[in-house]
Amino acid sequence: MIRTVTTTPYGDQKPGTSGLRKKVPVFQQKNYAENFIQSIFDALEGFQGETLVIGGDGRFYNREVIQIAIKMAAANGFGRVLVGRGGILSTPAASNVIRKYKAFGGIVLSASHNPGGPTEDFGIKYNIGNGGPAPEKVTDAIFARSKVIDSYKISDVADINLDAEGTQELDGMTVTVIDPVADYAELMESLFDFDAIRKMIGGGFRVVFDAMSAVTGPYAKEIIEKRLGAPKGSVMNFIPLPDFGGHHPDPNLVHARALYETMMGPDAPDFGAASDGDGDRNLVIGRGIFITPSDSLAMLAANAHLAPGYAKGLAGIARSMPTSGAADRVAEKLGIGLYETPTGWKFFGNLLDEGMATICGEESAGTGSNHVREKDGLWAVLLWLNVLAARKESALDIVKSHWATYGRNYYSRHDYEEVDSDAANGLIANLRDQLATLPGKSFGALKVATADDFAYNDPVDHSVSKNQGIRILFEGGSRVVFRLSGTGTSGATLRVYIERFEPDASRHDIETQTALADLIAVAEEIASIKTRTGRTEPSVIT
């Protein structure tokens, strides 16, 4: 039986760069999740009888909201739901399922790399039929509906058994619980030379993968250990836990410190990697060398032809604006397009759909390709393994060779987390006020060439996205970027990106923060971070 439930709107359901993210207690408010899900359906057209994919990263409150979403999908007229067993689907796996089964779209429950637990983070986002995050015109429509919603529809039936694969009927809608890993593993095997990687591992190459008690555990266990033959125990923390074991599932040098120390140790494995809460980010560390996400994007693009799925070459490379310019020089050498977009994977969708780009990346540890329409942490790890198997060199040697060929971009991101929102917005407003007067100014040896508030003109649909980050570019290729993040759940996160290009190979071994010291000082001088935020140092440096 379908019930129509009267409700009142909440005013805070504006989706960010990847859906709506709030603390669990916020989502547990009466009708909060129901309002947002109904707003999604109300913003869509033409889905009657169509297929909807539903899954999440297994975090706290995942199962409860999945049951709600299934019942609401039935009440609103979907003909079929595909849901991952146990409510599990990594974000890239969900994108693949949407594409493979030609679903109308999907609801992905995740707060990505943010912590999980009863008082921690939760999220809901909608992915469209190409498998990618909903574009702004859709999220704007969802938000507009959420502000005036007065009722939602839900089937008044018992919960679905999420732990048994198979098909069930629910109020005239078919619900199929699927193996969350099988389709994704099959896709990876079609892209990469598993035989070459197996041979490398069989010859003694040691790989370690930290799933961070998050969603990629079952995927990495199946692919790295079972299909590629890595010894049992190569995949650590492989059971997804609702609170990620009490840890922060963000694959960076702070929250994956143990992996970093292992890879820098005397008996380090040959290759180390990690992924995040929902499986779309990656951390890559060779023996004795951390490879920044920006460098990883450039190096994977330069070597992608070594993998069967990319043997014909790349159509183009796309990167988010804050990502370093390392990939730009690869695109230039390959003679292909380079596209600079705002932060948010949704901006890559049009480029991928039009065949203008093949590989995309963000400095926030997201890398992916046209195989899905999301960033994909495990995909990046497997492409690295394919490159290592094909080149028969260490990760460190590949990195040094790349820098010698293309130059090195010293790069770092300084995050100031949970800053007072008014203070953060005031800092950005003050920077905007300085934009007209900064060009031509000198700060020691650094002279400002240009300064702007980045705007993106989509070459496919010609949409314009303004106010995407303050850029201060110096003569010689250095730059500082200031941006407020849309991925947190409380306060504001100020991100400061610092970059210096160094073409001289004899200067490629300087410690990163030392190489960037003068730019860091200039960023503070221009933005008055300490005065405006009260913070004497960043929360996280990556």
Stockholm file with secondary structure:
# STOCKHOLM 1.0

chainA/1-542         MIRTVTTTPYGDQKPGTSGLRKKVPVFQQKNYAENFIQSIFDALEGFQGETLVIGGDGRFYNREVIQIAIKMAAANGFGRVLVGRGGILSTPAASNVIRKYKAFGGIVLSASHNPGGPTEDFGIKYNIGNGGPAPEKVTDAIFARSKVIDSYKISDVADINLDAEGTQELDGMTVTVIDPVADYAELMESLFDFDAIRKMIGGGFRVVFDAMSAVTGPYAKEIIEKRLGAPKGSVMNFIPLPDFGGHHPDPNLVHARALYETMMGPDAPDFGAASDGDGDRNLVIGRGIFITPSDSLAMLAANAHLAPGYAKGLAGIARSMPTSGAADRVAEKLGIGLYETPTGWKFFGNLLDEGMATICGEESAGTGSNHVREKDGLWAVLLWLNVLAARKESALDIVKSHWATYGRNYYSRHDYEEVDSDAANGLIANLRDQLATLPGKSFGALKVATADDFAYNDPVDHSVSKNQGIRILFEGGSRVVFRLSGTGTSGATLRVYIERFEPDASRHDIETQTALADLIAVAEEIASIKTRTGRTEPSVIT
#=GR chainA/1-542 SS CEEEEECCCCSCCCCBTTBEEEEHHHHTSTTHHHHHHHHHHHHCCSCTTCEEEEEECCCTTHHHHHHHHHHHHHHHTCSEEEEEEEEECCHHHHHHHHHHTTCSEEEEECCTTSCCSTTSEEEEEEECTTSSBCCHHHHHHHHHHHTTCCEEEEECCCCCCTTSCEEEEETTEEEEEECTTHHHHHHHHHHSCHHHHHHHHHTTCCEEEECTTSTHHHHHIIIIIIITCCCTTSEESCSCCTTGGGSCCCCSTTTTHHHHHHHHSTTCCSEEEEECTTSCCEEEEETTEEECHHHHHHHHHHHGGGSGGGTTCCSEEEEETTSCTHHHHHHHHHTCEEEEECSSGGGGHHHHHTTSCSEEEETTTEEEETTSSSCCHHHHHHHHHHHHHHHTSCHHHHHHHHHHHHCEEEEEEEEEEEECHHHHHHHHHHHHHHTTTCTTCEETTEEEEEEEECCEECTTTCCEECCCCEEEEETTSCEEEEEEESSCSSSEEEEEEEEEEECCGGGSCSCHHHHTHHHHHHHHHHHCHHHHHCCSSCSEEC
#=GC SS_cons         CEEEEECCCCSCCCCBTTBEEEEHHHHTSTTHHHHHHHHHHHHCCSCTTCEEEEEECCCTTHHHHHHHHHHHHHHHTCSEEEEEEEEECCHHHHHHHHHHTTCSEEEEECCTTSCCSTTSEEEEEEECTTSSBCCHHHHHHHHHHHTTCCEEEEECCCCCCTTSCEEEEETTEEEEEECTTHHHHHHHHHHSCHHHHHHHHHTTCCEEEECTTSTHHHHHIIIIIIITCCCTTSEESCSCCTTGGGSCCCCSTTTTHHHHHHHHSTTCCSEEEEECTTSCCEEEEETTEEECHHHHHHHHHHHGGGSGGGTTCCSEEEEETTSCTHHHHHHHHHTCEEEEECSSGGGGHHHHHTTSCSEEEETTTEEEETTSSSCCHHHHHHHHHHHHHHHTSCHHHHHHHHHHHHCEEEEEEEEEEEECHHHHHHHHHHHHHHTTTCTTCEETTEEEEEEEECCEECTTTCCEECCCCEEEEETTSCEEEEEEESSCSSSEEEEEEEEEEECCGGGSCSCHHHHTHHHHHHHHHHHCHHHHHCCSSCSEEC
//
